[in-house]
Amino acid sequence: MSDSTAGQNSPRSAVFRRSFRKTFPSAVRGEGVYLWDTEGKRYLDFSGSAAVNLIGHGTPEIAAAMTEQATQLEFVHTSQFTTPVAEDYARELLEFAGENFRGGAVYFTCGGSESVETALKLARQYQVEIGQTRRYQVLSRTQSYHGSTLGALSVSGNKRRREIYLPMVREFAHVGIPYCYRCAYDCTDGCRNCGQEYAAELERAIEAANGEAAAFIFEPISGATLGAVVPPPGYLQTVTEVCRRHGVLVIADEVMTGMGRTGRNFAVEHWDVAPDILIAAKGLSSGYAPLGAVIATKEVVDGIVSGSFLHGFTYNAHPVSLAAGRAVLHRLQQRRLVQASDSGREGSVAAKLERSLSTLLDLKTVGEVRGIGLLRGVEFVSDKQSKKPFAPDLNFAGRVTSAALKRGLLVYPIQGCVDGVSGDHLLIAPPAVITAEQIDWAIQQLRDSIEEAGAQ
Ligand SMILES: Cc1ncc(COP(=O)(O)O)c(C=O)c1O
């Protein structure tokens, strides 16, 4: 056994892993949509790890950009220097984020949770500096995920990931989230009208906060917790109007949905919504380096009249991560990967993925396939008619995932979409360089895996 694999199946690895019970293959190489482990087994990455990779694995240009930066200058502290890579990349990102962010600024972090923490604190400081000192609460939604640090957990709704830490977090109001397959208002019109009911819940929560609401944070398309649930028409527009009317900042958490994943640069563009603060991570660097960004409008940045944001991490705006992110952005644009991710565009791989995934609906355990672009969800049910979920202990999504792994297919399983505990779904989010043939192969493996899990 080589040093790198030692301990893989021994009683305890020296790595503090996510699970002590599971055995993990050891990954050594990636190229395009594929990953390989130390045994030489190949996996098709049908979930972009966890909706991270959009440009494909093993792209030499990104490694070259990182090497060049590390060779020239590996690090400086943001209290002492800015860098050309930070300045150039921030300008390009503002441009990529669109007209709404003209004259704004980008705060760079090392990932999604750090970005959410940064956005929460920025919202508070902005409100204080414009004289709204009573505003500190950040409202959010029940079935949502915004990260694993305590501040991010406080605005998350994901029950399983929060439960034992609740005594440690500061709680603000969580409002309902439109989830049409299991609509709380029992609608029959695809949530056309009840989007407004959900938006009204937010308005009531803001009023109940009694002048203390500073911001509202949301995922434009539900990521992990509900599995690619797309909001009904009009909902996000109304939510934004409600926030504006009440002086509450709008924070769009696009850690999963941003940087092209849904066929737009940012998912809010599907609904012409203009947030005050936009959060990106995951696809920002496509996984080549730890990187997150908080993109603020001119109005928010101008609001910090004291001239300094009372916040910082040693590694924010790390030059090597920024070099990776910048090279990823260039690749995304050169290869037209946002267009490839647009399922509304004829001939795109995203349109092909949508069509292919829908063929799974003939399986008796597949209740719904949903999503947009290259962010898709497959929800499992034990009874299609009543939409009854599987018992959580069965871990149906986990079983499908294990069956898929055996076949060399990677998917991302999650439980709790129904009520935080029950409900099984998979997230499908492949790199945009996937081909039609690779999609066909993946769908066949997924079909076989679902049938195998159902037969157990
Ligand atoms: C919407 C959203 N926000 C925040 C996060 C946290 O990001 P990170 O895991 O990079 O800290 C995630 C991670 O899945 C996410 O999906």
The ligand as a Gaussian input file, in Angstrom:
#p B3LYP/6-31G(d) Opt

LIG

0 1
 C      -26.210000      28.582000      -2.086000
 C      -24.993000      28.280000      -1.273000
 N      -24.487000      29.211000      -0.453000
 C      -23.386000      29.001000       0.285000
 C      -22.728000      27.781000       0.244000
 C      -21.493000      27.553000       1.058000
 O      -20.388000      27.525000       0.235000
 P      -19.017000      26.862000       0.710000
 O      -19.305000      25.398000       0.866000
 O      -18.061000      27.177000      -0.407000
 O      -18.633000      27.495000       1.990000
 C      -23.218000      26.759000      -0.598000
 C      -22.568000      25.448000      -0.657000
 O      -23.071000      24.482000      -1.150000
 C      -24.378000      27.013000      -1.377000
 O      -24.889000      26.090000      -2.198000

